[in-house]
């Protein structure tokens, strides 16, 4: 998965695959507040711009 293939909003599974970490580790990082995510109903979603900013150490 490269940057051009990323949708505007990623599921936790997609985020974990992109970061090459387990799904459980991605959920843990979100619940700790380490990984940016938004809740839509019962789903946790990771906005692409916030994920990329987080990876680069900048804020959006």
PDBQT receptor file of N, H, CA, C and O in Angstrom, charges set to zero:
ATOM      1  N   UNK A   1       0.851  -1.179   0.000  1.00  0.00    +0.000 N 
ATOM      2  CA  UNK A   1       0.000   0.000   0.000  1.00  0.00    +0.000 C 
ATOM      3  C   UNK A   1       0.898   1.244   0.000  1.00  0.00    +0.000 C 
ATOM      4  O   UNK A   1       1.723   1.418   0.897  1.00  0.00    +0.000 OA
ATOM      5  N   UNK A   2       0.736   2.094  -0.995  1.00  0.00    +0.000 N 
ATOM      6  H   UNK A   2       0.067   1.952  -1.724  1.00  0.00    +0.000 HD
ATOM      7  CA  UNK A   2       1.526   3.326  -1.010  1.00  0.00    +0.000 C 
ATOM      8  C   UNK A   2       0.612   4.524  -0.762  1.00  0.00    +0.000 C 
ATOM      9  O   UNK A   2      -0.609   4.381  -0.696  1.00  0.00    +0.000 OA
ATOM     10  N   UNK A   3       1.203   5.684  -0.628  1.00  0.00    +0.000 N 
ATOM     11  H   UNK A   3       2.195   5.800  -0.681  1.00  0.00    +0.000 HD
ATOM     12  CA  UNK A   3       0.449   6.890  -0.275  1.00  0.00    +0.000 C 
ATOM     13  C   UNK A   3      -0.654   7.216  -1.270  1.00  0.00    +0.000 C 
ATOM     14  O   UNK A   3      -1.717   7.696  -0.876  1.00  0.00    +0.000 OA
ATOM     15  N   UNK A   4      -0.419   6.965  -2.548  1.00  0.00    +0.000 N 
ATOM     16  H   UNK A   4       0.444   6.575  -2.868  1.00  0.00    +0.000 HD
ATOM     17  CA  UNK A   4      -1.427   7.274  -3.566  1.00  0.00    +0.000 C 
ATOM     18  C   UNK A   4      -2.643   6.366  -3.461  1.00  0.00    +0.000 C 
ATOM     19  O   UNK A   4      -3.729   6.736  -3.905  1.00  0.00    +0.000 OA
ATOM     20  N   UNK A   5      -2.472   5.170  -2.874  1.00  0.00    +0.000 N 
ATOM     21  H   UNK A   5      -1.589   4.869  -2.514  1.00  0.00    +0.000 HD
ATOM     22  CA  UNK A   5      -3.566   4.217  -2.753  1.00  0.00    +0.000 C 
ATOM     23  C   UNK A   5      -4.404   4.425  -1.503  1.00  0.00    +0.000 C 
ATOM     24  O   UNK A   5      -5.461   3.810  -1.366  1.00  0.00    +0.000 OA
ATOM     25  N   UNK A   6      -3.959   5.277  -0.591  1.00  0.00    +0.000 N 
ATOM     26  H   UNK A   6      -3.100   5.777  -0.703  1.00  0.00    +0.000 HD
ATOM     27  CA  UNK A   6      -4.673   5.451   0.670  1.00  0.00    +0.000 C 
ATOM     28  C   UNK A   6      -5.964   6.230   0.461  1.00  0.00    +0.000 C 
ATOM     29  O   UNK A   6      -5.964   7.268  -0.200  1.00  0.00    +0.000 OA
ATOM     30  N   UNK A   7      -7.077   5.728   1.030  1.00  0.00    +0.000 N 
ATOM     31  H   UNK A   7      -7.077   4.885   1.567  1.00  0.00    +0.000 HD
ATOM     32  CA  UNK A   7      -8.320   6.503   0.980  1.00  0.00    +0.000 C 
ATOM     33  C   UNK A   7      -8.241   7.677   1.952  1.00  0.00    +0.000 C 
ATOM     34  O   UNK A   7      -7.312   7.752   2.756  1.00  0.00    +0.000 OA
ATOM     35  N   UNK A   8      -9.199   8.584   1.886  1.00  0.00    +0.000 N 
ATOM     36  H   UNK A   8      -9.954   8.522   1.232  1.00  0.00    +0.000 HD
ATOM     37  CA  UNK A   8      -9.216   9.749   2.776  1.00  0.00    +0.000 C 
ATOM     38  C   UNK A   8      -9.348   9.344   4.240  1.00  0.00    +0.000 C 
ATOM     39  O   UNK A   8      -8.820  10.016   5.126  1.00  0.00    +0.000 OA
ATOM     40  N   UNK A   9     -10.053   8.245   4.487  1.00  0.00    +0.000 N 
ATOM     41  H   UNK A   9     -10.482   7.699   3.767  1.00  0.00    +0.000 HD
ATOM     42  CA  UNK A   9     -10.249   7.740   5.836  1.00  0.00    +0.000 C 
ATOM     43  C   UNK A   9      -9.955   6.252   5.823  1.00  0.00    +0.000 C 
ATOM     44  O   UNK A   9     -10.467   5.515   4.981  1.00  0.00    +0.000 OA
ATOM     45  N   UNK A  10      -9.119   5.811   6.769  1.00  0.00    +0.000 N 
ATOM     46  H   UNK A  10      -8.702   6.410   7.453  1.00  0.00    +0.000 HD
ATOM     47  CA  UNK A  10      -8.725   4.406   6.829  1.00  0.00    +0.000 C 
ATOM     48  C   UNK A  10      -9.383   3.715   8.017  1.00  0.00    +0.000 C 
ATOM     49  O   UNK A  10      -9.598   4.323   9.065  1.00  0.00    +0.000 OA
ATOM     50  N   UNK A  11      -9.698   2.443   7.839  1.00  0.00    +0.000 N 
ATOM     51  H   UNK A  11      -9.524   1.948   6.987  1.00  0.00    +0.000 HD
ATOM     52  CA  UNK A  11     -10.157   1.648   8.964  1.00  0.00    +0.000 C 
ATOM     53  C   UNK A  11      -8.935   1.307   9.821  1.00  0.00    +0.000 C 
ATOM     54  O   UNK A  11      -7.796   1.543   9.417  1.00  0.00    +0.000 OA
ATOM     55  N   UNK A  12      -9.184   0.759  10.986  1.00  0.00    +0.000 N 
ATOM     56  H   UNK A  12     -10.109   0.567  11.313  1.00  0.00    +0.000 HD
ATOM     57  CA  UNK A  12      -8.072   0.357  11.850  1.00  0.00    +0.000 C 
ATOM     58  C   UNK A  12      -7.277  -0.755  11.168  1.00  0.00    +0.000 C 
ATOM     59  O   UNK A  12      -6.049  -0.771  11.251  1.00  0.00    +0.000 OA
ATOM     60  N   UNK A  13      -7.955  -1.678  10.501  1.00  0.00    +0.000 N 
ATOM     61  H   UNK A  13      -8.952  -1.664  10.434  1.00  0.00    +0.000 HD
ATOM     62  CA  UNK A  13      -7.253  -2.751   9.786  1.00  0.00    +0.000 C 
ATOM     63  C   UNK A  13      -6.348  -2.197   8.687  1.00  0.00    +0.000 C 
ATOM     64  O   UNK A  13      -5.199  -2.619   8.554  1.00  0.00    +0.000 OA
ATOM     65  N   UNK A  14      -6.868  -1.251   7.899  1.00  0.00    +0.000 N 
ATOM     66  H   UNK A  14      -7.801  -0.909   8.007  1.00  0.00    +0.000 HD
ATOM     67  CA  UNK A  14      -6.055  -0.643   6.839  1.00  0.00    +0.000 C 
ATOM     68  C   UNK A  14      -4.869   0.105   7.425  1.00  0.00    +0.000 C 
ATOM     69  O   UNK A  14      -3.764   0.041   6.888  1.00  0.00    +0.000 OA
ATOM     70  N   UNK A  15      -5.093   0.811   8.521  1.00  0.00    +0.000 N 
ATOM     71  H   UNK A  15      -5.991   0.863   8.957  1.00  0.00    +0.000 HD
ATOM     72  CA  UNK A  15      -4.022   1.545   9.186  1.00  0.00    +0.000 C 
ATOM     73  C   UNK A  15      -2.947   0.588   9.683  1.00  0.00    +0.000 C 
ATOM     74  O   UNK A  15      -1.755   0.841   9.511  1.00  0.00    +0.000 OA
ATOM     75  N   UNK A  16      -3.366  -0.500  10.291  1.00  0.00    +0.000 N 
ATOM     76  H   UNK A  16      -4.334  -0.706  10.431  1.00  0.00    +0.000 HD
ATOM     77  CA  UNK A  16      -2.406  -1.497  10.790  1.00  0.00    +0.000 C 
ATOM     78  C   UNK A  16      -1.591  -2.085   9.647  1.00  0.00    +0.000 C 
ATOM     79  O   UNK A  16      -0.377  -2.244   9.770  1.00  0.00    +0.000 OA
ATOM     80  N   UNK A  17      -2.246  -2.409   8.538  1.00  0.00    +0.000 N 
ATOM     81  H   UNK A  17      -3.232  -2.280   8.438  1.00  0.00    +0.000 HD
ATOM     82  CA  UNK A  17      -1.506  -2.956   7.377  1.00  0.00    +0.000 C 
ATOM     83  C   UNK A  17      -0.507  -1.932   6.852  1.00  0.00    +0.000 C 
ATOM     84  O   UNK A  17       0.633  -2.278   6.542  1.00  0.00    +0.000 OA
ATOM     85  N   UNK A  18      -0.934  -0.663   6.752  1.00  0.00    +0.000 N 
ATOM     86  H   UNK A  18      -1.860  -0.382   7.004  1.00  0.00    +0.000 HD
ATOM     87  CA  UNK A  18      -0.044   0.385   6.249  1.00  0.00    +0.000 C 
ATOM     88  C   UNK A  18       1.171   0.563   7.160  1.00  0.00    +0.000 C 
ATOM     89  O   UNK A  18       2.293   0.731   6.683  1.00  0.00    +0.000 OA
ATOM     90  N   UNK A  19       0.936   0.526   8.476  1.00  0.00    +0.000 N 
ATOM     91  H   UNK A  19       0.025   0.391   8.863  1.00  0.00    +0.000 HD
ATOM     92  CA  UNK A  19       2.030   0.703   9.443  1.00  0.00    +0.000 C 
ATOM     93  C   UNK A  19       2.815  -0.588   9.696  1.00  0.00    +0.000 C 
ATOM     94  O   UNK A  19       3.855  -0.583  10.354  1.00  0.00    +0.000 OA
ATOM     95  N   UNK A  20       2.290  -1.692   9.157  1.00  0.00    +0.000 N 
ATOM     96  H   UNK A  20       1.445  -1.696   8.622  1.00  0.00    +0.000 HD
ATOM     97  CA  UNK A  20       2.910  -3.011   9.346  1.00  0.00    +0.000 C 
ATOM     98  C   UNK A  20       2.979  -3.393  10.818  1.00  0.00    +0.000 C 
ATOM     99  O   UNK A  20       4.000  -3.857  11.325  1.00  0.00    +0.000 OA
ATOM    100  N   UNK A  21       1.832  -3.175  11.488  1.00  0.00    +0.000 N 
ATOM    101  H   UNK A  21       1.002  -2.798  11.076  1.00  0.00    +0.000 HD
ATOM    102  CA  UNK A  21       1.694  -3.572  12.888  1.00  0.00    +0.000 C 
ATOM    103  C   UNK A  21       0.428  -4.420  12.993  1.00  0.00    +0.000 C 
ATOM    104  O   UNK A  21      -0.358  -4.491  12.048  1.00  0.00    +0.000 OA
ATOM    105  N   UNK A  22       0.240  -5.052  14.127  1.00  0.00    +0.000 N 
ATOM    106  H   UNK A  22       0.879  -4.994  14.894  1.00  0.00    +0.000 HD
ATOM    107  CA  UNK A  22      -0.954  -5.871  14.304  1.00  0.00    +0.000 C 
ATOM    108  C   UNK A  22      -2.176  -4.979  14.514  1.00  0.00    +0.000 C 
ATOM    109  O   UNK A  22      -2.067  -3.812  14.888  1.00  0.00    +0.000 OA
ATOM    110  N   UNK A  23      -3.317  -5.560  14.265  1.00  0.00    +0.000 N 
ATOM    111  H   UNK A  23      -3.406  -6.509  13.961  1.00  0.00    +0.000 HD
ATOM    112  CA  UNK A  23      -4.586  -4.867  14.484  1.00  0.00    +0.000 C 
ATOM    113  C   UNK A  23      -4.723  -4.497  15.963  1.00  0.00    +0.000 C 
ATOM    114  O   UNK A  23      -5.163  -3.396  16.291  1.00  0.00    +0.000 OA
ATOM    115  N   UNK A  24      -4.349  -5.408  16.843  1.00  0.00    +0.000 N 
ATOM    116  H   UNK A  24      -3.992  -6.303  16.577  1.00  0.00    +0.000 HD
ATOM    117  CA  UNK A  24      -4.440  -5.163  18.292  1.00  0.00    +0.000 C 
ATOM    118  C   UNK A  24      -3.544  -4.007  18.707  1.00  0.00    +0.000 C 
ATOM    119  O   UNK A  24      -3.944  -3.177  19.524  1.00  0.00    +0.000 OA
ATOM    120  N   UNK A  25      -2.346  -3.942  18.160  1.00  0.00    +0.000 N 
ATOM    121  H   UNK A  25      -2.020  -4.616  17.497  1.00  0.00    +0.000 HD
ATOM    122  CA  UNK A  25      -1.434  -2.849  18.488  1.00  0.00    +0.000 C 
ATOM    123  C   UNK A  25      -1.989  -1.514  17.988  1.00  0.00    +0.000 C 
ATOM    124  O   UNK A  25      -1.843  -0.492  18.658  1.00  0.00    +0.000 OA
ATOM    125  N   UNK A  26      -2.625  -1.519  16.817  1.00  0.00    +0.000 N 
ATOM    126  H   UNK A  26      -2.744  -2.350  16.272  1.00  0.00    +0.000 HD
ATOM    127  CA  UNK A  26      -3.236  -0.294  16.292  1.00  0.00    +0.000 C 
ATOM    128  C   UNK A  26      -4.363   0.172  17.209  1.00  0.00    +0.000 C 
ATOM    129  O   UNK A  26      -4.454   1.359  17.522  1.00  0.00    +0.000 OA
ATOM    130  N   UNK A  27      -5.226  -0.755  17.645  1.00  0.00    +0.000 N 
ATOM    131  H   UNK A  27      -5.152  -1.720  17.391  1.00  0.00    +0.000 HD
ATOM    132  CA  UNK A  27      -6.297  -0.385  18.572  1.00  0.00    +0.000 C 
ATOM    133  C   UNK A  27      -5.721   0.137  19.883  1.00  0.00    +0.000 C 
ATOM    134  O   UNK A  27      -6.213   1.129  20.420  1.00  0.00    +0.000 OA
ATOM    135  N   UNK A  28      -4.693  -0.512  20.399  1.00  0.00    +0.000 N 
ATOM    136  H   UNK A  28      -4.293  -1.318  19.962  1.00  0.00    +0.000 HD
ATOM    137  CA  UNK A  28      -4.068  -0.047  21.645  1.00  0.00    +0.000 C 
ATOM    138  C   UNK A  28      -3.532   1.377  21.487  1.00  0.00    +0.000 C 
ATOM    139  O   UNK A  28      -3.727   2.214  22.368  1.00  0.00    +0.000 OA
ATOM    140  N   UNK A  29      -2.857   1.653  20.363  1.00  0.00    +0.000 N 
ATOM    141  H   UNK A  29      -2.699   0.973  19.648  1.00  0.00    +0.000 HD
ATOM    142  CA  UNK A  29      -2.290   2.982  20.119  1.00  0.00    +0.000 C 
ATOM    143  C   UNK A  29      -3.391   4.039  20.025  1.00  0.00    +0.000 C 
ATOM    144  O   UNK A  29      -3.217   5.162  20.496  1.00  0.00    +0.000 OA
ATOM    145  N   UNK A  30      -4.513   3.682  19.421  1.00  0.00    +0.000 N 
ATOM    146  H   UNK A  30      -4.654   2.770  19.038  1.00  0.00    +0.000 HD
ATOM    147  CA  UNK A  30      -5.635   4.619  19.314  1.00  0.00    +0.000 C 
ATOM    148  C   UNK A  30      -6.212   4.889  20.699  1.00  0.00    +0.000 C 
ATOM    149  O   UNK A  30      -6.458   6.041  21.056  1.00  0.00    +0.000 OA
ATOM    150  N   UNK A  31      -6.427   3.838  21.474  1.00  0.00    +0.000 N 
ATOM    151  H   UNK A  31      -6.228   2.902  21.184  1.00  0.00    +0.000 HD
ATOM    152  CA  UNK A  31      -7.026   4.016  22.807  1.00  0.00    +0.000 C 
ATOM    153  C   UNK A  31      -6.100   4.763  23.762  1.00  0.00    +0.000 C 
ATOM    154  O   UNK A  31      -6.575   5.444  24.671  1.00  0.00    +0.000 OA
ATOM    155  N   UNK A  32      -4.791   4.646  23.570  1.00  0.00    +0.000 N 
ATOM    156  H   UNK A  32      -4.406   4.093  22.832  1.00  0.00    +0.000 HD
ATOM    157  CA  UNK A  32      -3.829   5.409  24.380  1.00  0.00    +0.000 C 
ATOM    158  C   UNK A  32      -3.747   6.862  23.923  1.00  0.00    +0.000 C 
ATOM    159  O   UNK A  32      -3.228   7.706  24.655  1.00  0.00    +0.000 OA
ATOM    160  N   UNK A  33      -4.241   7.165  22.743  1.00  0.00    +0.000 N 
ATOM    161  H   UNK A  33      -4.662   6.480  22.148  1.00  0.00    +0.000 HD
ATOM    162  CA  UNK A  33      -4.150   8.513  22.199  1.00  0.00    +0.000 C 
ATOM    163  C   UNK A  33      -2.882   8.740  21.400  1.00  0.00    +0.000 C 
ATOM    164  O   UNK A  33      -2.589   9.868  21.006  1.00  0.00    +0.000 OA
ATOM    165  N   UNK A  34      -2.124   7.675  21.156  1.00  0.00    +0.000 N 
ATOM    166  H   UNK A  34      -2.362   6.758  21.477  1.00  0.00    +0.000 HD
ATOM    167  CA  UNK A  34      -0.884   7.794  20.388  1.00  0.00    +0.000 C 
ATOM    168  C   UNK A  34      -1.147   7.911  18.888  1.00  0.00    +0.000 C 
ATOM    169  O   UNK A  34      -0.407   8.590  18.177  1.00  0.00    +0.000 OA
ATOM    170  N   UNK A  35      -2.182   7.262  18.418  1.00  0.00    +0.000 N 
ATOM    171  H   UNK A  35      -2.783   6.710  18.996  1.00  0.00    +0.000 HD
ATOM    172  CA  UNK A  35      -2.526   7.249  16.996  1.00  0.00    +0.000 C 
ATOM    173  C   UNK A  35      -3.832   8.018  16.822  1.00  0.00    +0.000 C 
ATOM    174  O   UNK A  35      -4.813   7.717  17.503  1.00  0.00    +0.000 OA
ATOM    175  N   UNK A  36      -3.867   9.012  15.920  1.00  0.00    +0.000 N 
ATOM    176  H   UNK A  36      -3.070   9.257  15.367  1.00  0.00    +0.000 HD
ATOM    177  CA  UNK A  36      -5.074   9.832  15.764  1.00  0.00    +0.000 C 
ATOM    178  C   UNK A  36      -6.213   9.052  15.119  1.00  0.00    +0.000 C 
ATOM    179  O   UNK A  36      -6.011   8.353  14.126  1.00  0.00    +0.000 OA
ATOM    180  N   UNK A  37      -7.390   9.174  15.678  1.00  0.00    +0.000 N 
ATOM    181  H   UNK A  37      -7.554   9.742  16.484  1.00  0.00    +0.000 HD
ATOM    182  CA  UNK A  37      -8.568   8.511  15.120  1.00  0.00    +0.000 C 
ATOM    183  C   UNK A  37      -9.816   9.286  15.508  1.00  0.00    +0.000 C 
ATOM    184  O   UNK A  37      -9.823  10.061  16.464  1.00  0.00    +0.000 OA
ATOM    185  N   UNK A  38     -10.865   9.055  14.741  1.00  0.00    +0.000 N 
ATOM    186  H   UNK A  38     -10.860   8.426  13.964  1.00  0.00    +0.000 HD
ATOM    187  CA  UNK A  38     -12.162   9.625  15.050  1.00  0.00    +0.000 C 
ATOM    188  C   UNK A  38     -13.159   8.481  15.182  1.00  0.00    +0.000 C 
ATOM    189  O   UNK A  38     -13.000   7.430  14.561  1.00  0.00    +0.000 OA
ATOM    190  N   UNK A  39     -14.172   8.694  15.985  1.00  0.00    +0.000 N 
ATOM    191  H   UNK A  39     -14.301   9.547  16.490  1.00  0.00    +0.000 HD
ATOM    192  CA  UNK A  39     -15.211   7.674  16.149  1.00  0.00    +0.000 C 
ATOM    193  C   UNK A  39     -16.418   8.111  15.333  1.00  0.00    +0.000 C 
ATOM    194  O   UNK A  39     -16.891   9.242  15.448  1.00  0.00    +0.000 OA
ATOM    195  N   UNK A  40     -16.906   7.195  14.509  1.00  0.00    +0.000 N 
ATOM    196  H   UNK A  40     -16.522   6.276  14.416  1.00  0.00    +0.000 HD
ATOM    197  CA  UNK A  40     -18.129   7.406  13.735  1.00  0.00    +0.000 C 
ATOM    198  C   UNK A  40     -19.055   6.257  14.114  1.00  0.00    +0.000 C 
ATOM    199  O   UNK A  40     -18.892   5.130  13.647  1.00  0.00    +0.000 OA
ATOM    200  N   UNK A  41     -20.009   6.555  14.952  1.00  0.00    +0.000 N 
ATOM    201  H   UNK A  41     -20.141   7.471  15.331  1.00  0.00    +0.000 HD
ATOM    202  CA  UNK A  41     -20.849   5.489  15.502  1.00  0.00    +0.000 C 
ATOM    203  C   UNK A  41     -19.976   4.585  16.365  1.00  0.00    +0.000 C 
ATOM    204  O   UNK A  41     -19.335   5.042  17.312  1.00  0.00    +0.000 OA
ATOM    205  N   UNK A  42     -19.958   3.318  16.032  1.00  0.00    +0.000 N 
ATOM    206  H   UNK A  42     -20.479   2.947  15.263  1.00  0.00    +0.000 HD
ATOM    207  CA  UNK A  42     -19.119   2.362  16.766  1.00  0.00    +0.000 C 
ATOM    208  C   UNK A  42     -17.759   2.160  16.114  1.00  0.00    +0.000 C 
ATOM    209  O   UNK A  42     -16.897   1.478  16.669  1.00  0.00    +0.000 OA
ATOM    210  N   UNK A  43     -17.564   2.746  14.944  1.00  0.00    +0.000 N 
ATOM    211  H   UNK A  43     -18.264   3.300  14.493  1.00  0.00    +0.000 HD
ATOM    212  CA  UNK A  43     -16.320   2.528  14.190  1.00  0.00    +0.000 C 
ATOM    213  C   UNK A  43     -15.267   3.563  14.548  1.00  0.00    +0.000 C 
ATOM    214  O   UNK A  43     -15.571   4.729  14.795  1.00  0.00    +0.000 OA
ATOM    215  N   UNK A  44     -14.027   3.107  14.568  1.00  0.00    +0.000 N 
ATOM    216  H   UNK A  44     -13.780   2.160  14.367  1.00  0.00    +0.000 HD
ATOM    217  CA  UNK A  44     -12.882   4.005  14.696  1.00  0.00    +0.000 C 
ATOM    218  C   UNK A  44     -12.265   4.148  13.312  1.00  0.00    +0.000 C 
ATOM    219  O   UNK A  44     -11.980   3.153  12.646  1.00  0.00    +0.000 OA
ATOM    220  N   UNK A  45     -12.062   5.377  12.887  1.00  0.00    +0.000 N 
ATOM    221  H   UNK A  45     -12.293   6.185  13.428  1.00  0.00    +0.000 HD
ATOM    222  CA  UNK A  45     -11.486   5.653  11.576  1.00  0.00    +0.000 C 
ATOM    223  C   UNK A  45     -10.301   6.592  11.730  1.00  0.00    +0.000 C 
ATOM    224  O   UNK A  45     -10.278   7.450  12.612  1.00  0.00    +0.000 OA
ATOM    225  N   UNK A  46      -9.337   6.417  10.872  1.00  0.00    +0.000 N 
ATOM    226  H   UNK A  46      -9.355   5.720  10.155  1.00  0.00    +0.000 HD
ATOM    227  CA  UNK A  46      -8.115   7.228  10.924  1.00  0.00    +0.000 C 
ATOM    228  C   UNK A  46      -8.057   8.084   9.659  1.00  0.00    +0.000 C 
ATOM    229  O   UNK A  46      -7.880   7.551   8.564  1.00  0.00    +0.000 OA
ATOM    230  N   UNK A  47      -8.203   9.407   9.797  1.00  0.00    +0.000 N 
ATOM    231  H   UNK A  47      -8.347   9.840  10.687  1.00  0.00    +0.000 HD
ATOM    232  CA  UNK A  47      -8.093  10.287   8.626  1.00  0.00    +0.000 C 
ATOM    233  C   UNK A  47      -6.666  10.242   8.068  1.00  0.00    +0.000 C 
ATOM    234  O   UNK A  47      -5.690  10.323   8.813  1.00  0.00    +0.000 OA
ATOM    235  N   UNK A  48      -6.571  10.113   6.766  1.00  0.00    +0.000 N 
ATOM    236  H   UNK A  48      -7.365  10.046   6.161  1.00  0.00    +0.000 HD
ATOM    237  CA  UNK A  48      -5.261   9.996   6.109  1.00  0.00    +0.000 C 
ATOM    238  C   UNK A  48      -4.358  11.187   6.431  1.00  0.00    +0.000 C 
ATOM    239  O   UNK A  48      -3.180  10.999   6.735  1.00  0.00    +0.000 OA
ATOM    240  N   UNK A  49      -4.892  12.411   6.370  1.00  0.00    +0.000 N 
ATOM    241  H   UNK A  49      -5.849  12.564   6.123  1.00  0.00    +0.000 HD
ATOM    242  CA  UNK A  49      -4.045  13.585   6.606  1.00  0.00    +0.000 C 
ATOM    243  C   UNK A  49      -3.486  13.582   8.028  1.00  0.00    +0.000 C 
ATOM    244  O   UNK A  49      -2.334  13.958   8.245  1.00  0.00    +0.000 OA
ATOM    245  N   UNK A  50      -4.299  13.159   8.993  1.00  0.00    +0.000 N 
ATOM    246  H   UNK A  50      -5.235  12.854   8.816  1.00  0.00    +0.000 HD
ATOM    247  CA  UNK A  50      -3.822  13.108  10.382  1.00  0.00    +0.000 C 
ATOM    248  C   UNK A  50      -2.808  11.989  10.580  1.00  0.00    +0.000 C 
ATOM    249  O   UNK A  50      -1.850  12.148  11.337  1.00  0.00    +0.000 OA
ATOM    250  N   UNK A  51      -3.009  10.866   9.910  1.00  0.00    +0.000 N 
ATOM    251  H   UNK A  51      -3.787  10.738   9.296  1.00  0.00    +0.000 HD
ATOM    252  CA  UNK A  51      -2.045   9.759   9.995  1.00  0.00    +0.000 C 
ATOM    253  C   UNK A  51      -0.692  10.190   9.428  1.00  0.00    +0.000 C 
ATOM    254  O   UNK A  51       0.349   9.949  10.040  1.00  0.00    +0.000 OA
ATOM    255  N   UNK A  52      -0.712  10.823   8.265  1.00  0.00    +0.000 N 
ATOM    256  H   UNK A  52      -1.557  11.018   7.768  1.00  0.00    +0.000 HD
ATOM    257  CA  UNK A  52       0.540  11.244   7.638  1.00  0.00    +0.000 C 
ATOM    258  C   UNK A  52       1.229  12.326   8.464  1.00  0.00    +0.000 C 
ATOM    259  O   UNK A  52       2.453  12.323   8.593  1.00  0.00    +0.000 OA
ATOM    260  N   UNK A  53       0.442  13.260   9.028  1.00  0.00    +0.000 N 
ATOM    261  H   UNK A  53      -0.552  13.262   8.924  1.00  0.00    +0.000 HD
ATOM    262  CA  UNK A  53       1.022  14.286   9.890  1.00  0.00    +0.000 C 
ATOM    263  C   UNK A  53       1.640  13.649  11.126  1.00  0.00    +0.000 C 
ATOM    264  O   UNK A  53       2.722  14.049  11.558  1.00  0.00    +0.000 OA
ATOM    265  N   UNK A  54       0.960  12.660  11.697  1.00  0.00    +0.000 N 
ATOM    266  H   UNK A  54       0.082  12.335  11.346  1.00  0.00    +0.000 HD
ATOM    267  CA  UNK A  54       1.472  11.940  12.868  1.00  0.00    +0.000 C 
ATOM    268  C   UNK A  54       2.788  11.240  12.531  1.00  0.00    +0.000 C 
ATOM    269  O   UNK A  54       3.728  11.261  13.325  1.00  0.00    +0.000 OA
ATOM    270  N   UNK A  55       2.849  10.630  11.370  1.00  0.00    +0.000 N 
ATOM    271  H   UNK A  55       2.085  10.613  10.725  1.00  0.00    +0.000 HD
ATOM    272  CA  UNK A  55       4.069   9.943  10.955  1.00  0.00    +0.000 C 
ATOM    273  C   UNK A  55       5.236  10.920  10.768  1.00  0.00    +0.000 C 
ATOM    274  O   UNK A  55       6.391  10.578  11.025  1.00  0.00    +0.000 OA
ATOM    275  N   UNK A  56       4.922  12.126  10.322  1.00  0.00    +0.000 N 
ATOM    276  H   UNK A  56       3.985  12.404  10.113  1.00  0.00    +0.000 HD
ATOM    277  CA  UNK A  56       5.958  13.131  10.097  1.00  0.00    +0.000 C 
ATOM    278  C   UNK A  56       6.220  13.999  11.317  1.00  0.00    +0.000 C 
ATOM    279  O   UNK A  56       7.087  14.872  11.289  1.00  0.00    +0.000 OA
ATOM    280  N   UNK A  57       5.469  13.760  12.391  1.00  0.00    +0.000 N 
ATOM    281  H   UNK A  57       4.764  13.051  12.414  1.00  0.00    +0.000 HD
ATOM    282  CA  UNK A  57       5.677  14.505  13.623  1.00  0.00    +0.000 C 
ATOM    283  C   UNK A  57       5.154  15.915  13.608  1.00  0.00    +0.000 C 
ATOM    284  O   UNK A  57       5.643  16.775  14.341  1.00  0.00    +0.000 OA
ATOM    285  N   UNK A  58       4.148  16.164  12.764  1.00  0.00    +0.000 N 
ATOM    286  H   UNK A  58       3.751  15.466  12.168  1.00  0.00    +0.000 HD
ATOM    287  CA  UNK A  58       3.532  17.483  12.693  1.00  0.00    +0.000 C 
ATOM    288  C   UNK A  58       2.067  17.386  13.100  1.00  0.00    +0.000 C 
ATOM    289  O   UNK A  58       1.494  16.297  13.098  1.00  0.00    +0.000 OA
ATOM    290  N   UNK A  59       1.474  18.489  13.439  1.00  0.00    +0.000 N 
ATOM    291  H   UNK A  59       1.940  19.374  13.441  1.00  0.00    +0.000 HD
ATOM    292  CA  UNK A  59       0.055  18.526  13.810  1.00  0.00    +0.000 C 
ATOM    293  C   UNK A  59      -0.762  19.057  12.658  1.00  0.00    +0.000 C 
ATOM    294  O   UNK A  59      -0.278  19.863  11.862  1.00  0.00    +0.000 OA
ATOM    295  N   UNK A  60      -2.004  18.607  12.564  1.00  0.00    +0.000 N 
ATOM    296  H   UNK A  60      -2.397  17.953  13.210  1.00  0.00    +0.000 HD
ATOM    297  CA  UNK A  60      -2.921  19.090  11.526  1.00  0.00    +0.000 C 
ATOM    298  C   UNK A  60      -3.938  19.986  12.175  1.00  0.00    +0.000 C 
ATOM    299  O   UNK A  60      -4.819  20.513  11.496  1.00  0.00    +0.000 OA
TER     300      UNK A  60
